[in-house]
Amino acid sequence: MKKLGFGLMRLPLLDPNDGTSIDYEKSQVLVDRFMEEGFSYFDTAMVYQGGEGERFFGKAVADRYPRDSFFITTKLPSWKYAKNMDFERDFEMELERLHVDYVDNYYIHALQDHNMDVPLKHDQFGFLARKKEEGKMKSIGFSFHGTPELLDQLLTQHPEVDMVQLQLNYLDWDAPNVRSRECHEVAVKHGVKITIMEPLKGGTLVNIPDKAKALMKEYNPDASIASWGIRFAASLENVMVVLSGMNDPAQVEDNISYMKDFRPLNEDEKMILREVAKIIKEDIYIPCTSCHYCVPGCPKHICIPDYFSLFNDYKRAGEVYLPIHWNIYHSLISKNGMAADCVGCRQCERQCPQHLPIVQYLKEFSSALDFRTGHDY
């Protein structure tokens, strides 16, 4: 199997304000080009694009290509269940959406240190093992956003696990809040296959400072900025596939160009990436990936990732561009809660894969850009 996977989390939309409004015509073109070049791995989840990611796959891939020509991974939400019987109902619903009789890989979705109560109480690992025995799941595992200590514990207690999906990129490799290197080392120790999500950190590692781009272009003028991040992840031990959330033809063509005949990073390239990471860390204020996991449970409907992206731009540009940032912010709050509306419940922080201090960042954002003050956090 080629090491590039298609992540169905950020497909083109008909309405940018409606995450479920997948543009089937544009998305179909991307899928067809991906498979035309011999790539076959797709990743989705019950919650991606409001469930429309799975439905899109069923119509765009399963209905149009032979079953042995693709691999499909989807996921069981780790957080939503009150009783075991719901697993069976929802899994059958996923098979119907995907238009398949079985899935190649099935994960418990987004395990973290704070959210293990439901998966353990209702034995989600046992459910996956039973479905694997029935032939409904070919491989089983979990996607993971927690500490290496928890990862080691889970893989020790559940040797039946075949695979683990890790959030991993060169910027987070030694980051103390993510600890990517340590999580990778734990997975390798246990001998499980690894799939990688967020290799470009939600686009952060494409829109990098000019100084960092210059280092890359001086070494290889023809290589795209994105290629460095994808190849970093794909070069690591035990990595089976690296996911890319492609949403336009240029991204697909770029990824194909260096992943069709994949070449691992050499030592010079690794050294350059260490320097690039240092430069980026000096430039970016909030390392948000825009995954939007923090948004659905917000009682004030604050579009946190959009505000953080705007705040990063504000921090880079300075006060001279404040009127522009105000205008953008006022457009956003016409349909969303203000940063100042935050009540400090911290549900967003419990869901954040980056473990960011979101409430504190919203307070800073509000101080800079809200036109009303005096709110308690």
Buried (B, 14 or more C-beta within 10 A) or exposed (E): EBBBBBBBBBBBBEEEEEBBBBBBEBBBBBBBBBBEBEBBBBBBBBBBBBBBBBBBBBBBBBEBBEEEEBBBBBBBBBBEBEEEEBBEEBBEEBBEBBBBEBBBBBBBBBBBEEBBEBBEEBEBBEBBBBBBEEEBBBBBBBBBBBBBEBBBBBBEEBEEBBBBBBBBBBBBBEBEEBBBBBBBBBBBBBEBBBBBBBBBBBBBBBEBBEEBBEBBBEEEEEBBBBBBBBBBBBBBEBBBBBBBBBBEEEBBBBBBBBBEEBEEBEEEBEEBBEEBBEBBEEBBBBBBBBBBBBBEEBEBEBBBBBBBBBBBBBBEEEEEEEEEBBEBBEEBBEEBBBBBBBBEEEBBBBBBBBBBBBBEBBBBBBEBBBEEEEBEE
